[in-house]
Amino acid sequence: MIEVTQIKEATKAAGITLGVSVEDCLDIDFNDLGLDSLDLFNLFLELENITDVSIADSDVDTMKTFSDIIKYYK
């Protein structure tokens, strides 16, 4: 299971600035948050580093929000 604090940590380590807290944008699409493919690559790389769980590329493609990430790790 992943905590929102770990997602915040990964977001910060990936160099992503959201302008709002992760809690306030859990269900907002990454595209709507202004995240591009490089941001997402870095985010998922940091999540793998923090959780020691490798994420398959096919699974990454299905995750469009922070809520999707939380559901993935349940």
N, CA, C and O atoms as a printed pandas DataFrame, in Angstrom:
     atom_number atom_name residue_name chain_id  residue_number  x_coord  y_coord  z_coord
0              1         N          MET        A               1    0.850   -1.188    0.000
1              2        CA          MET        A               1    0.000    0.000    0.000
2              3         C          MET        A               1    0.888    1.241    0.000
3              4         O          MET        A               1    1.968    1.246    0.589
4              5         N          ILE        A               2    0.427    2.264   -0.653
5              6        CA          ILE        A               2    1.176    3.518   -0.722
6              7         C          ILE        A               2    0.393    4.610   -0.003
7              8         O          ILE        A               2   -0.837    4.640   -0.037
8              9         N          GLU        A               3    1.117    5.486    0.635
9             10        CA          GLU        A               3    0.522    6.606    1.358
10            11         C          GLU        A               3    0.626    7.875    0.513
11            12         O          GLU        A               3    1.510    7.990   -0.336
12            13         N          VAL        A               4   -0.259    8.805    0.744
13            14        CA          VAL        A               4   -0.228   10.084    0.034
14            15         C          VAL        A               4    1.102   10.785    0.299
15            16         O          VAL        A               4    1.627   11.464   -0.583
16            17         N          THR        A               5    1.652   10.628    1.502
17            18        CA          THR        A               5    2.934   11.256    1.803
18            19         C          THR        A               5    4.040   10.714    0.902
19            20         O          THR        A               5    4.954   11.452    0.537
20            21         N          GLN        A               6    3.969    9.436    0.540
21            22        CA          GLN        A               6    4.957    8.866   -0.363
22            23         C          GLN        A               6    4.787    9.418   -1.786
23            24         O          GLN        A               6    5.767    9.633   -2.500
24            25         N          ILE        A               7    3.548    9.638   -2.179
25            26        CA          ILE        A               7    3.300   10.240   -3.491
26            27         C          ILE        A               7    3.825   11.672   -3.507
27            28         O          ILE        A               7    4.412   12.111   -4.496
28            29         N          LYS        A               8    3.615   12.399   -2.413
29            30        CA          LYS        A               8    4.152   13.756   -2.314
30            31         C          LYS        A               8    5.674   13.740   -2.419
31            32         O          LYS        A               8    6.269   14.561   -3.118
32            33         N          GLU        A               9    6.293   12.797   -1.715
33            34        CA          GLU        A               9    7.746   12.662   -1.738
34            35         C          GLU        A               9    8.241   12.375   -3.154
35            36         O          GLU        A               9    9.215   12.974   -3.609
36            37         N          ALA        A              10    7.570   11.462   -3.846
37            38        CA          ALA        A              10    7.953   11.105   -5.216
38            39         C          ALA        A              10    7.759   12.288   -6.153
39            40         O          ALA        A              10    8.588   12.529   -7.031
40            41         N          THR        A              11    6.682   13.018   -5.976
41            42        CA          THR        A              11    6.396   14.189   -6.808
42            43         C          THR        A              11    7.495   15.232   -6.639
43            44         O          THR        A              11    7.993   15.791   -7.616
44            45         N          LYS        A              12    7.862   15.485   -5.395
45            46        CA          LYS        A              12    8.912   16.458   -5.108
46            47         C          LYS        A              12   10.249   15.987   -5.681
47            48         O          LYS        A              12   10.965   16.769   -6.307
48            49         N          ALA        A              13   10.589   14.712   -5.470
49            50        CA          ALA        A              13   11.852   14.170   -5.975
50            51         C          ALA        A              13   11.909   14.190   -7.497
51            52         O          ALA        A              13   12.988   14.306   -8.079
52            53         N          ALA        A              14   10.753   14.079   -8.142
53            54        CA          ALA        A              14   10.689   14.108   -9.603
54            55         C          ALA        A              14   10.743   15.528  -10.153
55            56         O          ALA        A              14   10.778   15.727  -11.367
56            57         N          GLY        A              15   10.750   16.523   -9.250
57            58        CA          GLY        A              15   10.814   17.913   -9.684
58            59         C          GLY        A              15    9.508   18.457  -10.207
59            60         O          GLY        A              15    9.490   19.397  -11.002
60            61         N          ILE        A              16    8.407   17.863   -9.757
61            62        CA          ILE        A              16    7.082   18.274  -10.223
62            63         C          ILE        A              16    6.479   19.273   -9.240
63            64         O          ILE        A              16    6.402   19.012   -8.039
64            65         N          THR        A              17    6.056   20.413   -9.762
65            66        CA          THR        A              17    5.363   21.425   -8.969
66            67         C          THR        A              17    3.917   21.469   -9.433
67            68         O          THR        A              17    3.640   21.742  -10.602
68            69         N          LEU        A              18    2.998   21.201   -8.519
69            70        CA          LEU        A              18    1.584   21.120   -8.885
70            71         C          LEU        A              18    0.821   22.425   -8.697
71            72         O          LEU        A              18   -0.124   22.691   -9.440
72            73         N          GLY        A              19    1.204   23.234   -7.733
73            74        CA          GLY        A              19    0.446   24.443   -7.450
74            75         C          GLY        A              19   -0.687   24.206   -6.468
75            76         O          GLY        A              19   -1.244   25.157   -5.918
76            77         N          VAL        A              20   -1.031   22.946   -6.243
77            78        CA          VAL        A              20   -2.018   22.537   -5.244
78            79         C          VAL        A              20   -1.478   21.283   -4.562
79            80         O          VAL        A              20   -0.553   20.648   -5.068
80            81         N          SER        A              21   -2.049   20.932   -3.429
81            82        CA          SER        A              21   -1.584   19.734   -2.740
82            83         C          SER        A              21   -2.071   18.478   -3.465
83            84         O          SER        A              21   -3.081   18.499   -4.168
84            85         N          VAL        A              22   -1.345   17.407   -3.278
85            86        CA          VAL        A              22   -1.735   16.135   -3.889
86            87         C          VAL        A              22   -3.136   15.748   -3.436
87            88         O          VAL        A              22   -3.930   15.245   -4.230
88            89         N          GLU        A              23   -3.442   15.982   -2.159
89            90        CA          GLU        A              23   -4.771   15.643   -1.641
90            91         C          GLU        A              23   -5.891   16.374   -2.383
91            92         O          GLU        A              23   -6.993   15.845   -2.532
92            93         N          ASP        A              24   -5.605   17.579   -2.840
93            94        CA          ASP        A              24   -6.620   18.382   -3.536
94            95         C          ASP        A              24   -6.792   18.012   -5.006
95            96         O          ASP        A              24   -7.720   18.482   -5.664
96            97         N          CYS        A              25   -5.899   17.171   -5.518
97            98        CA          CYS        A              25   -5.994   16.844   -6.936
98            99         C          CYS        A              25   -5.911   15.342   -7.190
99           100         O          CYS        A              25   -5.454   14.920   -8.252
100          101         N          LEU        A              26   -6.345   14.539   -6.237
101          102        CA          LEU        A              26   -6.265   13.082   -6.359
102          103         C          LEU        A              26   -6.965   12.549   -7.603
103          104         O          LEU        A              26   -6.483   11.607   -8.232
104          105         N          ASP        A              27   -8.088   13.142   -7.958
105          106        CA          ASP        A              27   -8.890   12.626   -9.067
106          107         C          ASP        A              27   -8.790   13.464  -10.338
107          108         O          ASP        A              27   -9.580   13.281  -11.264
108          109         N          ILE        A              28   -7.835   14.373  -10.389
109          110        CA          ILE        A              28   -7.652   15.202  -11.580
110          111         C          ILE        A              28   -6.651   14.514  -12.504
111          112         O          ILE        A              28   -5.589   14.074  -12.062
112          113         N          ASP        A              29   -6.990   14.425  -13.771
113          114        CA          ASP        A              29   -6.142   13.783  -14.771
114          115         C          ASP        A              29   -4.773   14.465  -14.824
115          116         O          ASP        A              29   -4.677   15.689  -14.740
116          117         N          PHE        A              30   -3.719   13.662  -14.964
117          118        CA          PHE        A              30   -2.372   14.208  -15.030
118          119         C          PHE        A              30   -2.232   15.254  -16.130
119          120         O          PHE        A              30   -1.542   16.255  -15.939
120          121         N          ASN        A              31   -2.869   15.043  -17.267
121          122        CA          ASN        A              31   -2.813   16.026  -18.358
122          123         C          ASN        A              31   -3.406   17.353  -17.927
123          124         O          ASN        A              31   -2.876   18.412  -18.263
124          125         N          ASP        A              32   -4.507   17.302  -17.183
125          126        CA          ASP        A              32   -5.150   18.523  -16.706
126          127         C          ASP        A              32   -4.299   19.244  -15.663
127          128         O          ASP        A              32   -4.442   20.450  -15.460
128          129         N          LEU        A              33   -3.410   18.494  -15.000
129          130        CA          LEU        A              33   -2.490   19.096  -14.032
130          131         C          LEU        A              33   -1.258   19.680  -14.721
131          132         O          LEU        A              33   -0.422   20.320  -14.082
132          133         N          GLY        A              34   -1.156   19.454  -16.032
133          134        CA          GLY        A              34   -0.038   19.981  -16.786
134          135         C          GLY        A              34    1.197   19.088  -16.783
135          136         O          GLY        A              34    2.290   19.534  -17.132
136          137         N          LEU        A              35    1.024   17.824  -16.389
137          138        CA          LEU        A              35    2.159   16.905  -16.372
138          139         C          LEU        A              35    2.380   16.326  -17.762
139          140         O          LEU        A              35    1.445   15.854  -18.409
140          141         N          ASP        A              36    3.628   16.369  -18.210
141          142        CA          ASP        A              36    3.941   15.797  -19.514
142          143         C          ASP        A              36    4.561   14.412  -19.340
143          144         O          ASP        A              36    4.685   13.919  -18.219
144          145         N          SER        A              37    4.944   13.795  -20.440
145          146        CA          SER        A              37    5.445   12.424  -20.385
146          147         C          SER        A              37    6.743   12.320  -19.582
147          148         O          SER        A              37    6.966   11.312  -18.912
148          149         N          LEU        A              38    7.593   13.328  -19.636
149          150        CA          LEU        A              38    8.824   13.306  -18.853
150          151         C          LEU        A              38    8.517   13.408  -17.356
151          152         O          LEU        A              38    9.139   12.721  -16.546
152          153         N          ASP        A              39    7.557   14.266  -16.991
153          154        CA          ASP        A              39    7.129   14.357  -15.590
154          155         C          ASP        A              39    6.648   12.996  -15.093
155          156         O          ASP        A              39    7.015   12.553  -14.005
156          157         N          LEU        A              40    5.828   12.347  -15.902
157          158        CA          LEU        A              40    5.267   11.055  -15.494
158          159         C          LEU        A              40    6.344    9.987  -15.416
159          160         O          LEU        A              40    6.328    9.165  -14.499
160          161         N          PHE        A              41    7.276    9.980  -16.357
161          162        CA          PHE        A              41    8.383    9.034  -16.303
162          163         C          PHE        A              41    9.147    9.203  -14.990
163          164         O          PHE        A              41    9.423    8.227  -14.293
164          165         N          ASN        A              42    9.484   10.446  -14.662
165          166        CA          ASN        A              42   10.218   10.722  -13.431
166          167         C          ASN        A              42    9.404   10.370  -12.188
167          168         O          ASN        A              42    9.949    9.847  -11.217
168          169         N          LEU        A              43    8.112   10.653  -12.216
169          170        CA          LEU        A              43    7.239   10.330  -11.088
170          171         C          LEU        A              43    7.215    8.821  -10.836
171          172         O          LEU        A              43    7.396    8.375   -9.703
172          173         N          PHE        A              44    6.994    8.049  -11.879
173          174        CA          PHE        A              44    6.912    6.603  -11.698
174          175         C          PHE        A              44    8.272    6.001  -11.333
175          176         O          PHE        A              44    8.334    5.001  -10.618
176          177         N          LEU        A              45    9.336    6.591  -11.811
177          178        CA          LEU        A              45   10.670    6.148  -11.414
178          179         C          LEU        A              45   10.885    6.382   -9.919
179          180         O          LEU        A              45   11.408    5.515   -9.218
180          181         N          GLU        A              46   10.483    7.543   -9.441
181          182        CA          GLU        A              46   10.606    7.855   -8.015
182          183         C          GLU        A              46    9.696    6.967   -7.170
183          184         O          GLU        A              46   10.085    6.535   -6.085
184          185         N          LEU        A              47    8.490    6.694   -7.659
185          186        CA          LEU        A              47    7.599    5.788   -6.920
186          187         C          LEU        A              47    8.216    4.403   -6.788
187          188         O          LEU        A              47    8.112    3.774   -5.735
188          189         N          GLU        A              48    8.859    3.925   -7.854
189          190        CA          GLU        A              48    9.532    2.627   -7.790
190          191         C          GLU        A              48   10.673    2.664   -6.782
191          192         O          GLU        A              48   10.876    1.697   -6.049
192          193         N          ASN        A              49   11.423    3.767   -6.734
193          194        CA          ASN        A              49   12.510    3.900   -5.773
194          195         C          ASN        A              49   12.002    3.908   -4.337
195          196         O          ASN        A              49   12.610    3.299   -3.457
196          197         N          ILE        A              50   10.903    4.589   -4.101
197          198        CA          ILE        A              50   10.359    4.723   -2.746
198          199         C          ILE        A              50    9.728    3.425   -2.267
199          200         O          ILE        A              50    9.880    3.052   -1.104
200          201         N          THR        A              51    9.022    2.733   -3.155
201          202        CA          THR        A              51    8.254    1.547   -2.740
202          203         C          THR        A              51    8.968    0.228   -3.001
203          204         O          THR        A              51    8.553   -0.810   -2.485
204          205         N          ASP        A              52   10.027    0.253   -3.788
205          206        CA          ASP        A              52   10.711   -0.979   -4.208
206          207         C          ASP        A              52    9.792   -1.919   -4.976
207          208         O          ASP        A              52    9.980   -3.136   -4.968
208          209         N          VAL        A              53    8.801   -1.341   -5.633
209          210        CA          VAL        A              53    7.865   -2.113   -6.461
210          211         C          VAL        A              53    8.006   -1.628   -7.901
211          212         O          VAL        A              53    7.790   -0.452   -8.194
212          213         N          SER        A              54    8.367   -2.539   -8.787
213          214        CA          SER        A              54    8.482   -2.204  -10.199
214          215         C          SER        A              54    7.086   -2.147  -10.820
215          216         O          SER        A              54    6.239   -3.000  -10.557
216          217         N          ILE        A              55    6.867   -1.134  -11.642
217          218        CA          ILE        A              55    5.565   -0.942  -12.279
218          219         C          ILE        A              55    5.704   -1.255  -13.762
219          220         O          ILE        A              55    6.523   -0.650  -14.453
220          221         N          ALA        A              56    4.912   -2.191  -14.248
221          222        CA          ALA        A              56    4.957   -2.558  -15.671
222          223         C          ALA        A              56    4.501   -1.381  -16.528
223          224         O          ALA        A              56    3.605   -0.630  -16.145
224          225         N          ASP        A              57    5.130   -1.232  -17.693
225          226        CA          ASP        A              57    4.765   -0.139  -18.602
226          227         C          ASP        A              57    3.282   -0.165  -18.949
227          228         O          ASP        A              57    2.647    0.884  -19.058
228          229         N          SER        A              58    2.737   -1.354  -19.122
229          230        CA          SER        A              58    1.315   -1.459  -19.458
230          231         C          SER        A              58    0.442   -0.949  -18.313
231          232         O          SER        A              58   -0.642   -0.420  -18.555
232          233         N          ASP        A              59    0.902   -1.101  -17.070
233          234        CA          ASP        A              59    0.150   -0.580  -15.922
234          235         C          ASP        A              59    0.283    0.933  -15.825
235          236         O          ASP        A              59   -0.673    1.629  -15.482
236          237         N          VAL        A              60    1.473    1.437  -16.129
237          238        CA          VAL        A              60    1.693    2.885  -16.106
238          239         C          VAL        A              60    0.719    3.572  -17.064
239          240         O          VAL        A              60    0.159    4.621  -16.747
240          241         N          ASP        A              61    0.524    2.975  -18.225
241          242        CA          ASP        A              61   -0.359    3.561  -19.231
242          243         C          ASP        A              61   -1.806    3.669  -18.771
243          244         O          ASP        A              61   -2.558    4.486  -19.302
244          245         N          THR        A              62   -2.211    2.862  -17.797
245          246        CA          THR        A              62   -3.592    2.896  -17.314
246          247         C          THR        A              62   -3.804    3.898  -16.186
247          248         O          THR        A              62   -4.943    4.219  -15.847
248          249         N          MET        A              63   -2.713    4.395  -15.601
249          250        CA          MET        A              63   -2.829    5.315  -14.469
250          251         C          MET        A              63   -2.855    6.750  -14.958
251          252         O          MET        A              63   -1.894    7.236  -15.554
252          253         N          LYS        A              64   -3.961    7.416  -14.701
253          254        CA          LYS        A              64   -4.163    8.779  -15.189
254          255         C          LYS        A              64   -4.300    9.805  -14.072
255          256         O          LYS        A              64   -4.289   11.009  -14.329
256          257         N          THR        A              65   -4.431    9.326  -12.812
257          258        CA          THR        A              65   -4.592   10.216  -11.662
258          259         C          THR        A              65   -3.805    9.664  -10.475
259          260         O          THR        A              65   -3.359    8.517  -10.491
260          261         N          PHE        A              66   -3.642   10.490   -9.453
261          262        CA          PHE        A              66   -2.994   10.008   -8.229
262          263         C          PHE        A              66   -3.853    8.933   -7.555
263          264         O          PHE        A              66   -3.318    8.024   -6.921
264          265         N          SER        A              67   -5.153    9.029   -7.685
265          266        CA          SER        A              67   -6.039    7.981   -7.144
266          267         C          SER        A              67   -5.771    6.642   -7.813
267          268         O          SER        A              67   -5.813    5.599   -7.160
268          269         N          ASP        A              68   -5.494    6.666   -9.118
269          270        CA          ASP        A              68   -5.158    5.430   -9.825
270          271         C          ASP        A              68   -3.882    4.802   -9.249
271          272         O          ASP        A              68   -3.780    3.581   -9.135
272          273         N          ILE        A              69   -2.921    5.642   -8.893
273          274        CA          ILE        A              69   -1.681    5.149   -8.292
274          275         C          ILE        A              69   -1.977    4.477   -6.961
275          276         O          ILE        A              69   -1.473    3.388   -6.687
276          277         N          ILE        A              70   -2.786    5.116   -6.140
277          278        CA          ILE        A              70   -3.150    4.553   -4.839
278          279         C          ILE        A              70   -3.848    3.215   -5.020
279          280         O          ILE        A              70   -3.542    2.255   -4.312
280          281         N          LYS        A              71   -4.777    3.141   -5.958
281          282        CA          LYS        A              71   -5.493    1.882   -6.225
282          283         C          LYS        A              71   -4.533    0.793   -6.697
283          284         O          LYS        A              71   -4.693   -0.373   -6.334
284          285         N          TYR        A              72   -3.557    1.157   -7.488
285          286        CA          TYR        A              72   -2.588    0.187   -8.011
286          287         C          TYR        A              72   -1.830   -0.496   -6.879
287          288         O          TYR        A              72   -1.588   -1.702   -6.928
288          289         N          TYR        A              73   -1.459    0.265   -5.874
289          290        CA          TYR        A              73   -0.653   -0.265   -4.794
290          291         C          TYR        A              73   -1.450   -0.962   -3.690
291          292         O          TYR        A              73   -0.856   -1.444   -2.726
292          293         N          LYS        A              74   -2.762   -1.026   -3.805
293          294        CA          LYS        A              74   -3.577   -1.696   -2.762
294          295         C          LYS        A              74   -3.398   -3.175   -2.786
295          296         O          LYS        A              74   -4.005   -3.883   -1.983
